Amino acid sequence: MIFKPFILLMILANNWISPIQEFSYFLFSVKDNQINQGTGFFIEKDNQTYLVTASHNFFQDKFATQKTADFFYIRLHNNVTNKLDFLQINNNPISKSEKSKNLDINFYKVDIAKQYDLKIVKIQPNCLPSKIICYGFGVVNGNEDNFDLYVESLKPTEFKGNLKFEYKKPLRYFETNELDFDNYVVSYESGTLTKGTSGSPVFTNYSENGEIKSEFAGLIHLRNEQTKLATILRPEIIAELINEL
């Protein structure tokens, strides 16, 4: 996708169709006239805000050892001007811990002015999802030669999935017989996952006193369009990583 100069202030044109959608943020970097994009979300610990996304969005792989960009941008709504701003984030995540070194997740310590509208995800480590929903900023083809139009038209797309295997049991990889206690798998129900949706916060809905509520259910980071399966980092694992920050 060709990068062209663009205005950093744009009128907010998105019509949000779901409150869950507001927790997902558009991220992108530009290098060698190419745009690379992903999705992220915010969490807080001890009054400090962190941006969370999949490691491979701005690194060569999940191990976060080789950067694909020195910095990237996040699109935020400015409550004062009622416009969209693009803020630069240095690609310097919190160093990987022993626990997180093999996981496809990065945390960025950020300090963002109060005029920006941040929706903070509350982590529930005891979540037991059966159906999930998420919104991510996937690549949209057709506007590669008009960067302004591309950014203006880019809205998060909805994906729904169903738990493929029993949640309380680890995944087993038949090739190696290895057990995976960090991730779970869902099958596609509706929508699709494209490049750029990695890092999206995942939620599960439940009913409480007749009211439908949503609970954080992990970070989506891997998909297979042939098998229609997606891999999600478990919320309890993310909660453990947050405790290490």
C-alpha positions in Angstrom: 0.0 0.0 0.0 1.5 3.3 -1.1 1.9 6.0 1.6 1.1 9.6 0.8 1.2 12.7 2.9 -1.9 13.1 5.0 -3.5 15.6 7.4 -3.1 14.5 11.0 -6.4 16.1 12.1 -9.5 14.6 10.6 -13.2 14.9 11.5 -14.4 11.9 13.4 -16.7 10.1 10.9 -17.0 6.6 12.4 -20.5 5.6 13.5 -19.9 3.2 16.4 -22.3 0.2 16.2 -21.2 -1.5 19.5 -19.8 -0.3 22.8 -17.2 -3.1 22.6 -15.9 -1.6 19.3 -14.7 1.5 21.2 -12.0 -0.6 23.0 -10.2 -1.3 19.8 -7.7 1.2 18.4 -6.2 1.5 14.9 -2.3 1.3 14.8 0.0 1.7 11.8 3.6 2.2 10.8 5.0 3.4 7.5 8.3 2.2 6.1 9.7 2.3 2.5 6.4 3.8 1.3 4.5 0.8 2.8 1.9 0.9 5.6 1.8 -1.9 8.2 -1.2 -1.9 10.5 -2.6 -3.6 13.5 -5.1 -3.3 16.4 -4.4 -2.5 20.1 -6.2 -1.7 23.3 -5.5 0.1 26.6 -5.1 -1.3 30.2 -4.1 0.4 33.4 -2.1 -0.6 36.4 -1.1 1.6 39.4 -2.4 4.7 37.6 -0.2 4.0 34.6 -1.7 3.4 31.1 -0.3 0.8 28.8 -1.0 0.1 25.2 -1.3 -3.6 24.4 -1.0 -5.3 21.0 0.4 -8.4 19.3 4.2 -8.5 19.1 4.3 -9.4 15.4 2.5 -6.2 14.4 5.7 -4.1 14.6 8.3 -6.8 15.0 9.4 -9.7 12.7 7.8 -12.2 15.0 6.2 -12.8 18.4 9.6 -12.8 20.2 10.0 -9.0 19.6 13.7 -9.1 18.8 13.8 -7.4 15.4 11.7 -4.3 14.8 9.9 -3.6 11.5 9.5 0.0 12.5 11.1 2.4 15.0 7.8 4.0 15.8 4.1 3.6 14.9 1.0 5.7 15.1 -2.3 5.3 17.0 -5.5 7.0 15.9 -7.3 8.7 18.8 -10.4 10.9 19.1 -9.6 14.4 20.5 -12.5 15.4 22.7 -11.6 19.1 22.5 -11.5 19.4 18.7 -13.8 16.5 18.0 -11.3 15.4 15.4 -9.0 12.4 14.9 -5.3 12.8 15.8 -2.5 10.4 15.0 -0.1 10.2 17.9 3.4 8.7 17.5 4.4 5.8 19.7 8.0 4.8 20.0 8.4 1.1 19.2 10.0 0.4 22.6 7.8 -2.1 24.5 8.3 -3.2 28.0 11.1 -5.8 28.0 9.8 -9.4 27.7 9.8 -11.4 30.9 10.5 -15.1 31.2 6.8 -15.7 31.1 6.1 -13.5 28.1 9.1 -14.2 25.9 7.3 -16.8 23.9 3.9 -15.0 23.8 2.7 -12.8 21.0 2.0 -9.7 23.1 3.7 -6.4 23.8 3.0 -3.7 26.4 3.9 -0.1 25.8 4.0 2.4 28.6 2.3 5.5 27.4 1.3 8.9 28.7 -1.5 10.4 26.7 -3.1 13.8 27.3 -6.5 13.9 28.9 -8.3 15.4 25.8 -8.0 12.0 24.1 -10.8 9.5 24.5 -9.3 6.3 26.0 -11.4 3.3 26.7 -9.7 1.1 29.3 -10.1 -2.7 29.2 -10.8 -4.3 32.6 -9.0 -7.7 32.8 -11.0 -10.5 34.3 -8.7 -13.5 34.9 -11.6 -15.9 35.8 -13.4 -15.5 32.4 -14.7 -18.8 30.9 -15.7 -17.9 27.3 -17.8 -20.1 25.1 -18.6 -17.5 22.4 -16.4 -14.5 21.6 -16.7 -11.3 19.7 -14.0 -8.8 18.7 -13.4 -5.8 16.5 -10.2 -5.2 14.6 -8.8 -2.9 12.0 -8.1 -5.2 9.1 -6.6 -4.3 5.8 -9.1 -3.0 3.3 -8.2 -3.3 -0.4 -9.1 -0.7 -3.0 -7.8 2.6 -1.6 -4.1 1.9 -1.7 -3.4 5.0 -3.9 -5.3 7.4 -1.7 -4.0 7.3 1.9 -6.5 9.9 3.2 -9.4 8.0 1.8 -8.1 4.8 3.2 -7.8 6.2 6.7 -11.2 7.8 6.5 -12.9 4.7 5.3 -11.2 2.4 7.8 -13.6 1.1 10.5 -13.3 -1.9 12.8 -14.9 -5.1 11.5 -16.8 -7.5 13.6 -15.7 -11.2 14.2 -17.5 -13.8 16.2 -16.3 -17.2 17.1 -17.2 -20.3 19.1 -15.0 -22.2 21.5 -13.5 -25.1 19.6 -12.1 -27.2 22.5 -12.8 -27.3 26.3 -11.5 -24.1 27.8 -10.2 -25.6 31.0 -8.0 -28.1 29.2 -4.7 -27.1 27.5 -4.3 -27.3 23.7 -2.3 -30.3 22.5 -0.2 -30.0 19.3 -0.3 -33.4 17.5 3.0 -32.8 15.7 5.0 -32.4 18.9 2.6 -33.6 21.5 3.3 -30.3 23.3 0.7 -28.8 25.6 -0.2 -25.2 25.3 -1.6 -23.6 28.5 -1.4 -20.0 27.2 -3.9 -20.0 24.3 -7.3 -21.2 23.3 -8.9 -21.7 19.9 -12.2 -20.6 18.4 -13.9 -21.6 15.2 -15.4 -18.9 12.9 -19.1 -18.1 13.4 -19.4 -14.9 11.4 -17.1 -12.3 10.0 -13.5 -12.9 9.1 -10.0 -12.0 10.4 -7.6 -10.3 8.0 -4.2 -8.8 8.3 -4.3 -6.0 10.8 -6.8 -7.5 13.2 -4.0 -9.1 15.3 -3.9 -7.5 18.8 -7.7 -7.0 18.9 -9.2 -7.3 22.4 -11.7 -10.2 22.6 -14.8 -10.2 24.7 -17.5 -12.7 25.7 -21.1 -11.7 26.5 -23.1 -13.0 29.4 -26.4 -12.2 31.0 -26.7 -10.8 34.5 -30.2 -10.0 35.9 -31.6 -9.9 32.4 -28.9 -7.5 31.2 -26.3 -8.5 28.6 -22.8 -7.6 29.7 -19.4 -8.1 28.2 -16.2 -9.5 29.7 -12.6 -9.4 28.4 -11.7 -12.8 27.0 -8.1 -12.3 25.6 -6.1 -11.1 22.7 -6.4 -12.5 19.2 -3.1 -13.0 17.4 -3.3 -16.0 14.9 -5.7 -17.1 12.3 -6.1 -19.7 9.7 -8.5 -18.9 6.9 -8.4 -22.4 5.5 -9.4 -24.2 8.7 -11.5 -21.2 9.9 -9.8 -21.3 13.3 -8.3 -18.5 15.4 -5.9 -18.5 18.3 -6.5 -16.2 21.3 -4.1 -15.5 24.2 -6.0 -16.3 27.4 -7.2 -13.5 29.7 -5.8 -15.1 32.8 -2.3 -15.2 31.2 -2.6 -11.6 30.2 -3.6 -10.8 33.9 -0.4 -12.6 35.0 1.7 -10.5 32.6 0.1 -7.3 33.8 1.0 -8.2 37.4 4.6 -8.4 36.3 4.6 -4.8 34.9 
